[in-house]
């Protein structure tokens, strides 16, 4: 369970960094980079949501209590 929580936190940090990169690309009017960053950010957020769901499932399981 600790590994799942750590992985979720790392995924959240990665998504945050991508969000900052996306903001910078938009500010620089770099459309190709912004589009790439937007896709990567969406993937990162999806992965983060999966890790959060896994963590919550582990917490709810008898082994997690």
Backbone as XML, in Angstrom:
<?xml version="1.0"?>
<chain id="A" units="angstrom">
  <residue number="1" name="UNK">
    <atom name="N" x="0.821" y="-1.189" z="0.000"/>
    <atom name="CA" x="0.000" y="0.000" z="0.000"/>
    <atom name="C" x="0.869" y="1.259" z="0.000"/>
  </residue>
  <residue number="2" name="UNK">
    <atom name="N" x="1.960" y="1.230" z="0.746"/>
    <atom name="CA" x="2.851" y="2.386" z="0.790"/>
    <atom name="C" x="3.421" y="2.670" z="-0.598"/>
  </residue>
  <residue number="3" name="UNK">
    <atom name="N" x="3.738" y="1.609" z="-1.337"/>
    <atom name="CA" x="4.262" y="1.782" z="-2.692"/>
    <atom name="C" x="3.222" y="2.451" z="-3.591"/>
  </residue>
  <residue number="4" name="UNK">
    <atom name="N" x="1.966" y="2.049" z="-3.470"/>
    <atom name="CA" x="0.902" y="2.655" z="-4.274"/>
    <atom name="C" x="0.741" y="4.131" z="-3.934"/>
  </residue>
  <residue number="5" name="UNK">
    <atom name="N" x="0.820" y="4.464" z="-2.663"/>
    <atom name="CA" x="0.712" y="5.861" z="-2.236"/>
    <atom name="C" x="1.884" y="6.684" z="-2.763"/>
  </residue>
  <residue number="6" name="UNK">
    <atom name="N" x="3.072" y="6.131" z="-2.683"/>
    <atom name="CA" x="4.263" y="6.810" z="-3.198"/>
    <atom name="C" x="4.158" y="7.018" z="-4.701"/>
  </residue>
  <residue number="7" name="UNK">
    <atom name="N" x="3.709" y="5.993" z="-5.410"/>
    <atom name="CA" x="3.555" y="6.096" z="-6.859"/>
    <atom name="C" x="2.523" y="7.157" z="-7.209"/>
  </residue>
  <residue number="8" name="UNK">
    <atom name="N" x="1.431" y="7.224" z="-6.463"/>
    <atom name="CA" x="0.412" y="8.247" z="-6.702"/>
    <atom name="C" x="0.996" y="9.645" z="-6.491"/>
  </residue>
  <residue number="9" name="UNK">
    <atom name="N" x="1.753" y="9.818" z="-5.413"/>
    <atom name="CA" x="2.355" y="11.126" z="-5.133"/>
    <atom name="C" x="3.336" y="11.528" z="-6.240"/>
  </residue>
  <residue number="10" name="UNK">
    <atom name="N" x="4.115" y="10.576" z="-6.718"/>
    <atom name="CA" x="5.049" y="10.857" z="-7.812"/>
    <atom name="C" x="4.290" y="11.213" z="-9.089"/>
  </residue>
  <residue number="11" name="UNK">
    <atom name="N" x="3.195" y="10.522" z="-9.347"/>
    <atom name="CA" x="2.381" y="10.816" z="-10.532"/>
    <atom name="C" x="1.775" y="12.214" z="-10.433"/>
  </residue>
  <residue number="12" name="UNK">
    <atom name="N" x="1.351" y="12.599" z="-9.254"/>
    <atom name="CA" x="0.805" y="13.940" z="-9.047"/>
    <atom name="C" x="1.882" y="15.004" z="-9.278"/>
  </residue>
  <residue number="13" name="UNK">
    <atom name="N" x="3.076" y="14.755" z="-8.793"/>
    <atom name="CA" x="4.187" y="15.692" z="-8.991"/>
    <atom name="C" x="4.532" y="15.825" z="-10.468"/>
  </residue>
  <residue number="14" name="UNK">
    <atom name="N" x="4.546" y="14.709" z="-11.161"/>
    <atom name="CA" x="4.835" y="14.722" z="-12.599"/>
    <atom name="C" x="3.761" y="15.519" z="-13.348"/>
  </residue>
  <residue number="15" name="UNK">
    <atom name="N" x="2.512" y="15.298" z="-13.008"/>
    <atom name="CA" x="1.420" y="16.034" z="-13.655"/>
    <atom name="C" x="1.550" y="17.527" z="-13.378"/>
  </residue>
  <residue number="16" name="UNK">
    <atom name="N" x="1.952" y="17.887" z="-12.185"/>
    <atom name="CA" x="2.129" y="19.304" z="-11.847"/>
    <atom name="C" x="3.236" y="19.925" z="-12.710"/>
  </residue>
  <residue number="17" name="UNK">
    <atom name="N" x="4.352" y="19.205" z="-12.859"/>
    <atom name="CA" x="5.443" y="19.715" z="-13.698"/>
    <atom name="C" x="4.984" y="19.884" z="-15.139"/>
  </residue>
  <residue number="18" name="UNK">
    <atom name="N" x="4.223" y="18.916" z="-15.648"/>
    <atom name="CA" x="3.709" y="19.023" z="-17.012"/>
    <atom name="C" x="2.767" y="20.213" z="-17.152"/>
  </residue>
  <residue number="19" name="UNK">
    <atom name="N" x="1.980" y="20.456" z="-16.137"/>
    <atom name="CA" x="1.073" y="21.600" z="-16.155"/>
    <atom name="C" x="1.851" y="22.910" z="-16.267"/>
  </residue>
  <residue number="20" name="UNK">
    <atom name="N" x="2.947" y="23.013" z="-15.540"/>
    <atom name="CA" x="3.793" y="24.204" z="-15.618"/>
    <atom name="C" x="4.424" y="24.341" z="-17.004"/>
  </residue>
  <residue number="21" name="UNK">
    <atom name="N" x="4.867" y="23.220" z="-17.575"/>
    <atom name="CA" x="5.439" y="23.246" z="-18.924"/>
    <atom name="C" x="4.384" y="23.650" z="-19.951"/>
  </residue>
  <residue number="22" name="UNK">
    <atom name="N" x="3.174" y="23.166" z="-19.769"/>
    <atom name="CA" x="2.087" y="23.537" z="-20.670"/>
    <atom name="C" x="1.821" y="25.036" z="-20.576"/>
  </residue>
  <residue number="23" name="UNK">
    <atom name="N" x="1.784" y="25.561" z="-19.376"/>
    <atom name="CA" x="1.568" y="27.004" z="-19.190"/>
    <atom name="C" x="2.652" y="27.815" z="-19.882"/>
  </residue>
  <residue number="24" name="UNK">
    <atom name="N" x="3.878" y="27.370" z="-19.754"/>
    <atom name="CA" x="4.989" y="28.078" z="-20.392"/>
    <atom name="C" x="4.866" y="28.024" z="-21.912"/>
  </residue>
  <residue number="25" name="UNK">
    <atom name="N" x="4.501" y="26.874" z="-22.451"/>
    <atom name="CA" x="4.352" y="26.740" z="-23.903"/>
    <atom name="C" x="3.236" y="27.640" z="-24.420"/>
  </residue>
  <residue number="26" name="UNK">
    <atom name="N" x="2.150" y="27.719" z="-23.681"/>
    <atom name="CA" x="1.037" y="28.597" z="-24.079"/>
    <atom name="C" x="1.484" y="30.051" z="-24.031"/>
  </residue>
  <residue number="27" name="UNK">
    <atom name="N" x="2.196" y="30.426" z="-22.971"/>
    <atom name="CA" x="2.668" y="31.807" z="-22.832"/>
    <atom name="C" x="3.634" y="32.185" z="-23.952"/>
  </residue>
  <residue number="28" name="UNK">
    <atom name="N" x="4.385" y="31.197" z="-24.434"/>
    <atom name="CA" x="5.345" y="31.452" z="-25.507"/>
    <atom name="C" x="4.712" y="31.298" z="-26.895"/>
  </residue>
  <residue number="29" name="UNK">
    <atom name="N" x="3.411" y="31.015" z="-26.902"/>
    <atom name="CA" x="2.680" y="30.808" z="-28.153"/>
    <atom name="C" x="3.278" y="29.679" z="-28.994"/>
  </residue>
  <residue number="30" name="UNK">
    <atom name="N" x="3.782" y="28.663" z="-28.311"/>
    <atom name="CA" x="4.371" y="27.488" z="-28.970"/>
    <atom name="C" x="3.298" y="26.409" z="-29.070"/>
  </residue>
  <residue number="31" name="UNK">
    <atom name="N" x="2.493" y="26.521" z="-30.113"/>
    <atom name="CA" x="1.352" y="25.621" z="-30.247"/>
    <atom name="C" x="1.738" y="24.136" z="-30.329"/>
  </residue>
  <residue number="32" name="UNK">
    <atom name="N" x="2.722" y="23.740" z="-31.139"/>
    <atom name="CA" x="3.073" y="22.313" z="-31.179"/>
    <atom name="C" x="3.473" y="21.760" z="-29.805"/>
  </residue>
  <residue number="33" name="UNK">
    <atom name="N" x="4.288" y="22.540" z="-29.087"/>
    <atom name="CA" x="4.694" y="22.085" z="-27.757"/>
    <atom name="C" x="3.505" y="22.058" z="-26.805"/>
  </residue>
  <residue number="34" name="UNK">
    <atom name="N" x="2.648" y="23.055" z="-26.885"/>
    <atom name="CA" x="1.469" y="23.107" z="-26.015"/>
    <atom name="C" x="0.556" y="21.911" z="-26.268"/>
  </residue>
  <residue number="35" name="UNK">
    <atom name="N" x="0.374" y="21.566" z="-27.521"/>
    <atom name="CA" x="-0.473" y="20.408" z="-27.838"/>
    <atom name="C" x="0.144" y="19.118" z="-27.304"/>
  </residue>
  <residue number="36" name="UNK">
    <atom name="N" x="1.463" y="18.987" z="-27.452"/>
    <atom name="CA" x="2.156" y="17.795" z="-26.941"/>
    <atom name="C" x="2.056" y="17.732" z="-25.417"/>
  </residue>
  <residue number="37" name="UNK">
    <atom name="N" x="2.279" y="18.883" z="-24.772"/>
    <atom name="CA" x="2.200" y="18.934" z="-23.314"/>
    <atom name="C" x="0.786" y="18.627" z="-22.823"/>
  </residue>
  <residue number="38" name="UNK">
    <atom name="N" x="-0.220" y="19.104" z="-23.540"/>
    <atom name="CA" x="-1.609" y="18.846" z="-23.153"/>
    <atom name="C" x="-1.911" y="17.349" z="-23.200"/>
  </residue>
  <residue number="39" name="UNK">
    <atom name="N" x="-1.420" y="16.686" z="-24.243"/>
    <atom name="CA" x="-1.639" y="15.225" z="-24.339"/>
    <atom name="C" x="-0.912" y="14.492" z="-23.216"/>
  </residue>
  <residue number="40" name="UNK">
    <atom name="N" x="0.339" y="14.892" z="-22.980"/>
    <atom name="CA" x="1.110" y="14.255" z="-21.905"/>
    <atom name="C" x="0.471" y="14.509" z="-20.541"/>
  </residue>
  <residue number="41" name="UNK">
    <atom name="N" x="-0.030" y="15.711" z="-20.342"/>
    <atom name="CA" x="-0.681" y="16.040" z="-19.075"/>
    <atom name="C" x="-1.939" y="15.208" z="-18.884"/>
  </residue>
  <residue number="42" name="UNK">
    <atom name="N" x="-2.713" y="15.043" z="-19.927"/>
    <atom name="CA" x="-3.917" y="14.221" z="-19.827"/>
    <atom name="C" x="-3.556" y="12.780" z="-19.457"/>
  </residue>
  <residue number="43" name="UNK">
    <atom name="N" x="-2.529" y="12.236" z="-20.098"/>
    <atom name="CA" x="-2.082" y="10.878" z="-19.767"/>
    <atom name="C" x="-1.605" y="10.795" z="-18.319"/>
  </residue>
  <residue number="44" name="UNK">
    <atom name="N" x="-0.854" y="11.801" z="-17.891"/>
    <atom name="CA" x="-0.338" y="11.808" z="-16.520"/>
    <atom name="C" x="-1.473" y="11.890" z="-15.504"/>
  </residue>
  <residue number="45" name="UNK">
    <atom name="N" x="-2.472" y="12.706" z="-15.795"/>
    <atom name="CA" x="-3.615" y="12.811" z="-14.868"/>
    <atom name="C" x="-4.408" y="11.506" z="-14.821"/>
  </residue>
  <residue number="46" name="UNK">
    <atom name="N" x="-4.549" y="10.847" z="-15.962"/>
    <atom name="CA" x="-5.238" y="9.553" z="-15.982"/>
    <atom name="C" x="-4.471" y="8.528" z="-15.146"/>
  </residue>
  <residue number="47" name="UNK">
    <atom name="N" x="-3.157" y="8.501" z="-15.293"/>
    <atom name="CA" x="-2.338" y="7.573" z="-14.524"/>
    <atom name="C" x="-2.427" y="7.891" z="-13.028"/>
  </residue>
  <residue number="48" name="UNK">
    <atom name="N" x="-2.388" y="9.162" z="-12.699"/>
    <atom name="CA" x="-2.501" y="9.570" z="-11.304"/>
    <atom name="C" x="-3.836" y="9.130" z="-10.711"/>
  </residue>
  <residue number="49" name="UNK">
    <atom name="N" x="-4.894" y="9.279" z="-11.478"/>
    <atom name="CA" x="-6.220" y="8.856" z="-11.003"/>
    <atom name="C" x="-6.256" y="7.352" z="-10.778"/>
  </residue>
  <residue number="50" name="UNK">
    <atom name="N" x="-5.615" y="6.592" z="-11.657"/>
    <atom name="CA" x="-5.550" y="5.134" z="-11.477"/>
    <atom name="C" x="-4.796" y="4.781" z="-10.196"/>
  </residue>
  <residue number="51" name="UNK">
    <atom name="N" x="-3.698" y="5.471" z="-9.947"/>
    <atom name="CA" x="-2.911" y="5.195" z="-8.752"/>
    <atom name="C" x="-3.676" y="5.580" z="-7.489"/>
  </residue>
  <residue number="52" name="UNK">
    <atom name="N" x="-4.416" y="6.665" z="-7.529"/>
    <atom name="CA" x="-5.229" y="7.057" z="-6.385"/>
    <atom name="C" x="-6.313" y="6.009" z="-6.134"/>
  </residue>
  <residue number="53" name="UNK">
    <atom name="N" x="-6.962" y="5.560" z="-7.194"/>
    <atom name="CA" x="-7.997" y="4.538" z="-7.062"/>
    <atom name="C" x="-7.407" y="3.256" z="-6.459"/>
  </residue>
  <residue number="54" name="UNK">
    <atom name="N" x="-6.231" y="2.867" z="-6.926"/>
    <atom name="CA" x="-5.570" y="1.673" z="-6.388"/>
    <atom name="C" x="-5.255" y="1.846" z="-4.911"/>
  </residue>
  <residue number="55" name="UNK">
    <atom name="N" x="-4.740" y="3.012" z="-4.550"/>
    <atom name="CA" x="-4.412" y="3.285" z="-3.153"/>
    <atom name="C" x="-5.661" y="3.206" z="-2.278"/>
  </residue>
  <residue number="56" name="UNK">
    <atom name="N" x="-6.739" y="3.810" z="-2.733"/>
    <atom name="CA" x="-7.981" y="3.781" z="-1.957"/>
    <atom name="C" x="-8.541" y="2.370" z="-1.838"/>
  </residue>
  <residue number="57" name="UNK">
    <atom name="N" x="-8.426" y="1.585" z="-2.905"/>
    <atom name="CA" x="-8.879" y="0.196" z="-2.847"/>
    <atom name="C" x="-8.051" y="-0.606" z="-1.853"/>
  </residue>
  <residue number="58" name="UNK">
    <atom name="N" x="-6.755" y="-0.363" z="-1.843"/>
    <atom name="CA" x="-5.900" y="-1.055" z="-0.880"/>
    <atom name="C" x="-6.225" y="-0.641" z="0.554"/>
  </residue>
  <residue number="59" name="UNK">
    <atom name="N" x="-6.513" y="0.620" z="0.764"/>
    <atom name="CA" x="-6.895" y="1.084" z="2.111"/>
    <atom name="C" x="-8.197" y="0.453" z="2.557"/>
  </residue>
  <residue number="60" name="UNK">
    <atom name="N" x="-9.122" y="0.236" z="1.634"/>
    <atom name="CA" x="-10.419" y="-0.335" z="1.979"/>
    <atom name="C" x="-10.369" y="-1.849" z="2.161"/>
  </residue>
  <residue number="61" name="UNK">
    <atom name="N" x="-9.308" y="-2.464" z="1.664"/>
    <atom name="CA" x="-9.222" y="-3.928" z="1.761"/>
    <atom name="C" x="-8.854" y="-4.347" z="3.188"/>
  </residue>
  <residue number="62" name="UNK">
    <atom name="N" x="-9.157" y="-5.586" z="3.547"/>
    <atom name="CA" x="-8.815" y="-6.060" z="4.892"/>
    <atom name="C" x="-7.310" y="-5.972" z="5.177"/>
  </residue>
  <residue number="63" name="UNK">
    <atom name="N" x="-6.472" y="-6.149" z="4.162"/>
    <atom name="CA" x="-5.032" y="-6.076" z="4.353"/>
    <atom name="C" x="-4.577" y="-4.643" z="4.640"/>
  </residue>
  <residue number="64" name="UNK">
    <atom name="N" x="-5.332" y="-3.660" z="4.140"/>
    <atom name="CA" x="-4.959" y="-2.267" z="4.307"/>
    <atom name="C" x="-5.365" y="-1.676" z="5.641"/>
  </residue>
  <residue number="65" name="UNK">
    <atom name="N" x="-6.184" y="-2.392" z="6.365"/>
    <atom name="CA" x="-6.670" y="-1.866" z="7.650"/>
    <atom name="C" x="-5.801" y="-2.294" z="8.804"/>
  </residue>
</chain>
